Amino acid sequence: MNIKEISNQNIMNTYGRLDIVLKKGKGVYVEDSEGKEYIDLGAGIGVNALGFCDEGWVKAVCDQAGTLQHTSNLYYTYPATKLAEKLCKDSSFNKVFFANSGAEANECAIKLARKYSTDKYSKERNEIITLEQSFHGRTVTTLAATGQDSFHQYFYPFTEGFAYAKPDIEAIKETISDKTCAVFIECIQGEGGVNILDKKLVQDIEKLCREKDLLFIVDEVQTGIGRTGSLYCFENYDVKPDIITLAKGLGGGLPIGACLCTDGLENVLTQGAHGSTFGGNPISCAAGLYTLEEIEKDDFIAKVKEKGDYFAQKLEELEEVKEVRHMGLMIGIVLKKDNAKEVSKKCLDEGLLVLTAKDVVRLLPPLNITKEEIDEAIERFKKAV
């Protein structure tokens, strides 16, 4: 059975797949169909927060699958309730809406912001400002929210109601109008090239939102759940968003998204205003609860920061590396030869899985990667470059 041929015959060709078939994994290691082992520094684009097949995660998922795999949101369930309670208790947020992905979580944030502004002001006050080089998802609406022209092709007409500004406070001020209801940012633009926003800029955006009574929304889909050395990336900036969105690492390997809001927004989306058939699925929520509990144990998150600094230092020592952008274990590597795509393919030969974003090699390793595994990954990356 040739998996690649069957896949290409039956699955839409929307992905630039690399020429390997992954078969099984454990921890940071994954094996292909030929028996070759790789260190995975992509973690399914930041999803496998605890690596492959963590024993406790597997047990939580299997136990829930054997108890109650799905029910509609017409009924209460233990896993969704417990996960919601933990998300709210461990943060400054008041309520959560569960979805299936980051794009859906962002759709909820957009609807929440527009309804809040419509209820308080008027239906004309509905525009949301996002930043150039941002990425917020692949639905028609979240593509419209994405501030990259390369994504704005083929699928017109896009959802209206978005304006784009350079990541500069004066540019944002100039973009605000009587129609503006919110400013929606990523503190680190992952898909945009691992662009880390300046701390003062983020604080100035929050201050501007407070002055203009605009909602301040932070997309934590890629940066949340311990990835940057704090539970949420915005905590590194000493700000308090009105709304954040989560996905990826929250489920540890299963689809889940979440939109969290602060006090004053919790009753904006009333019965029938929003919904999701699979949102709050018991198995995904059980996986999310286990993942969150593991990440919040002892000094786990502090070690993420420490390991991120260690990883960046080792990368900066390589002659071929021009710059390393990182916060925690969210890492972007700018190469002197500007050949990120070529290097990512060479990494396969050396038994290493990496990502790219624009012109950088992007690393989103499992959060529980060890320093010994980092050292091994560095040696493989050094051979590749």
N, C-alpha and C positions, 0 to 999 in steps of 0.2 A: 504494500500500500504506500503510494507516494503522497504523503500529506501535503507537500507544497503544490503539486499538480492539482490535487482534489480541491484544495483551498482556493487556488487561483481560478478554477472552473466554477466554483459555487459561491464565493464571497466577493462582494463588490470591491473593486480595486481602488479603495480610498486610502490605503496605507502604503508607505514606502517600506515594505518589510525587508529585513536583512535575511541573508540566506542560511538561516538555522531554524530548526524545530526544537523548541524547548519542551522537555519531557517531565522533569521532576526537580524539586529544589528543597533545600534545608538551610535555614539561616540566611547567610549572605551568598551562598553557593547555589548554582543551578546547573543542571546537566542537560545536554541536548540529546537528540535521538541517536547520535553516533557515539555517545558516551563521553564526550568532551565536557570538562567542567569549566565554568565561568564564575568570576566574582561579579555579582550584579550591583552596580552603582547607580542604577536607575530606579529600582524598586517599583517597577510598573508605573513610572512617572510619579513617584512619591507616594504610592498607595500602600505598599507592603512595609508599613512602619516598623514592624517587628520581624522583617525578613520573611522567608518562606516557611510555612508550616510550623510556626511556633506551637509547641505542644498544648499550652494552655488555651491558645486561640482556637486550635482545632477542636479541643474538647468543648469549649463554650459553644462553638458553631454546631457541632454534632449533637450535643445535648439538646439544644434548642430545636434543631431539625427533627429530633425524635419526640418533641413535646408539642410544638405548634409552629408550623412553618409559615403560615400566612393567615391573616384575616383582614377584612376591610377596616377602614377607620371609623366605621359605625360603632365599633366596640373598643373598649379599653384593653390593653395588654400590659403585662409586666415589663418586658424588655424595653419597649418604647418609653414607658413611664419612668423606669429607673434611669435610662440614659438621659432623658430630658431633665430629670431632677439633678443628675450629676453635672450636666453641662451648665445649668443655671446656678447651682450652688457653688461651683468652682470658678465662677466669673461674676461680672457685674451685670449680666443680662437677666432679663425677666422671664421671657418665654422663647420657645423654639418651635419652628415648623420643620418637619422632616420631609426630605425629598430623596431622589435617587442618585443625584449627581451634582457637580459643582454648577453646571449651567442651570439646572432646575433651582438650586438654592439661590442663584443670582436672579433668576426670573422672579422668585418670591420677593427678594429684596427690592426689585424694581417696582413690582406691584404694590408692595407695602409703602414705599416712598411716595408713589403717585396717589394712592388712596388717602394717605395721611394729609398730603398737601391739598387734594381736592376737597376733603372733608373740612379742613381748616380755612382754606382760602377759596380756590375755584378750580374748575376742571382745566382752565388754561395754564395753571401753574403746574406743569408736568414734566419739564425738561430736566434731564440728568446730565451733569458734566462728568466725563471720564477723561483719562490722560492719554496722550499719544504714546504708542508702544505698549498699551495695556492689552490684556486678553481676558475676556470674561465668559467665553463659551462658544458653542457652535450651533445653537438654535438661531432662528432668524432674528430674534430680539437680542440675544446676548452677543451675536455677531455685530449687530448694530451698535451695541455698547462698546465693542472692542475698538480701540483707537489705532488700528493698523490698516492701511489702505489695501494691503495684500490680501486681506480677508474679505474685502468689500467688492467681490466680483461674482458674477453669474447669478446671484440669488435675489436680485431686485424684484419688487420693491422691499426694502428693509423696513422694520418698525421705526416709526418716527419718534422724535422726542429725546435725541441725544446730541450733545455738543462736545467737541474735543478741544482740549487745551494742552499746551506744552507743560511739562512738569516744572512750572515756575509760578510763583504766587501772583505776580503781576499779570501773567497771561490768564490765570484762572479768574482773577478779579475782572478782567476785561471780557471774559466769556459769560460771566453771570448777567442775567437779564431778569425782567419781571416774570419770565416763564420758568425760571430755575427753581427746582424743588430739592435737589440733592447734589452732592459731589461724591463720586464713587471711585475709589482708588485701590491699587495693590501697593503695599509698602515695598515689596520687591516684585518687580515685573519679571516673572519667571520665563514665560514664553517670549517676552520682548528682549531677552538676552541677559537675564539675571541682573537687571538694573536696580540697584538699591537706592531708594529715595532718601534724600537728605533728611535728617531728623528735624531740623528747623522748618523745612518745607512742610512736612506732615503736620507739625504743630501749628504752623501758620494756617494750613487748610482747615484744621479743626477750629481754630479761633475765628476764621472767616465764616465758617458755617454757623457758629454760635451767634455772631453779629447779625447775620442775614436770615436767621431762623431757617437754615437749610439742614437737611439730614446729612450726617457724615457716615458714609458706608465704606467698610473695608472688606475687600475680597481676600479671605484667608484660605481659599480652596487649596492652594499649594503650600502656603506658608504656615498654616495652622497645625495644631496637635503636636507641638514640640519640635517641629522642623528647624526653627531658627534659634533654638536655645532658650526659648520661653514657650509657655503653652500656646500663646498666640503672638504673632509677630508684632502687632500693634503695641504690645506691652514694652517692647524695646524702645518705643518712641514716646512713652509717657503721655499717651492720648487715650481718650475713651470714646470709641465710635458709638453711634446710635444703633447701627446694624452691622453684623458681620456674617459672612457666609463660610461654610465649611464643607469639605468632602474628602476626597483622596485618602489621606492617612487615617481619618476617623474610623473607617471600617476595617482597616488592617488588611484588606484584600477583597472585601465585598462591597457592592454598590450602596452608597448612602450619601446624602447631602443634608445640610442643616442651615437654616437661616435663624439667627438669634437677634433679638431686639431688646432694648432697654425699657425701663419703666416709662409709660406714657404712649408706647406704641403697641402694647400687648393686645389691645382690643380693637385695633384698626381693621384687621382682616376678620370679618365676622362670618358666621355660618353661611356657606355657599360662595364666599368671595374667593376662595382658593381651595385646592385639594390635590391629592395624589393617590392613585390606587395602591402603589407599592411603597409610598412614603411611610416610614416607621415600621417597615417589615420586621417581624420578630427576630429572624435569624441575623439580619444586618445589624439590628440594634444590639443583640447579644454580642456580636463581634465588636461593635463599637464600644460597648461598655467594658469589655475585657481589655481592649486596646488602650482606652483612656485610663483605666485603673493601673495598668502596667506602666504607662508613661509617667504617671504621677507618683509612682513609688519612690521613696528615698530620694537619691540625688540623680535620678535618671536624666532629667532635663538639663541639670547642670553639667552632666557628662557630655550631653549632646554639644553644648557650647565648647567644652574643652576639646572634644574630638574634632569639632569643626576647625578650631584654631590650629590644632596639630596637623590636620589634613592640609589646610591652606599653607602652612609653613613648609611642609614637605614639597608641595607642588611649586611653591615660589623658588625653591632651590634648583629646580630643573632649568637647564640652559634654554630650552625651547619655549619656556613659558614667559609671556610678556606681562601678564597681570592676572591676579586671582581675586574675584569678587565673591565674598561669602558672608553669610550670617548663619551661625550654627552649621548644620549639615545641608545647607542650600548653597551650592558652589558653582560658580561660573569661571571657566578657564579661557583666557584670551591668549592665543598662541602667536608667536612672532611671525610665523609663516601664513597666518590667516587661513589655515587648512583644517578647520574643525571637522567637517564632514569626512574628509579623507582619513583623519586620525581616528574618528569613531569607528570606521570600518577596519582599520588596522588593529584596533583594540580587540576585535573579535579573534584575530589570529593569535593574540596573546592571552586569550581567555578572560576578557574583560568586557562587560556590557556598560556602555555610557550613553548619554543623551546629548543632543545638541539643541541650541536655541540661537537663532540668527547666526552670528559668527563666533559663538563660544561653545566649548565643550561643557555640558551641564551635568553635574553630579547631584543625585538625590538618593544617597545610599540608605539602607535600613538604619533606623536610629540606634539600634543596638549593635551596630558594627563595632568590632574591637580595634584597638590600636595595632595589634598584630595583623589583623585583616587589612587595615589601612596600609601598613607597611608593604604587605604583599601586593595590594592593588597598585601602590605607587611604583613598585618595581615593574609590574606589567605595563603600566601606563608609560613609564620611561622608555621601555623597549618599543612601544607603539609609536611614540613621537620621534 
